[in-house]
Amino acid sequence: MIKVEVVFALPDKATTVTVDVAEGTSAEQVVLQSGILERCPEIEPTDLSLGIWNRTVKLHQVVKDGDRIEVYRPLIADPKEARRRRADKAKEEGRANKITGGRAKA
């Protein structure tokens, strides 16, 4: 048996569960066995996105003793679209050149 930690964080709180599992267990199986899905109804079990120590992993990744499995939340905004909106706003406010997008001359 190996000891693994499962973590799910929201902006205002984090839930951590430590679980003992058999060697050769996948990250997805650990999350299902941990009971975190019942404790955190915000997690969508059909669309899991997991990481181990801040690195995204596939669901079938085999865990090792001492691993911390992180359950990631879906993005609330497309990063490319958010960047585009910020750039457009900077152009409108005169902080960026309207043609090149670079810094406006003072």
Long-range contacts (C-beta under 8 A, 24 or more apart in sequence): 2-63, 2-64, 2-65, 2-66, 3-65, 3-66, 4-30, 4-63, 4-65, 4-66, 4-67, 4-68, 4-69, 5-67, 5-68, 5-69, 6-30, 6-31, 6-34, 6-36, 6-68, 6-69, 6-71, 7-68, 7-69, 7-70, 7-71, 8-36, 8-40, 8-42, 8-43, 8-70, 8-71, 9-70, 10-42, 10-73, 15-39, 15-40, 21-63, 24-62, 25-62, 25-63, 26-59, 26-60, 26-61, 26-62, 26-63, 27-52, 27-57, 27-58, 27-59, 27-60, 27-61, 27-62, 27-63, 27-69, 28-59, 28-60, 30-63, 30-69, 31-69, 31-71, 36-71, 40-71, 42-73, 43-71, 44-74, 47-74, 49-74
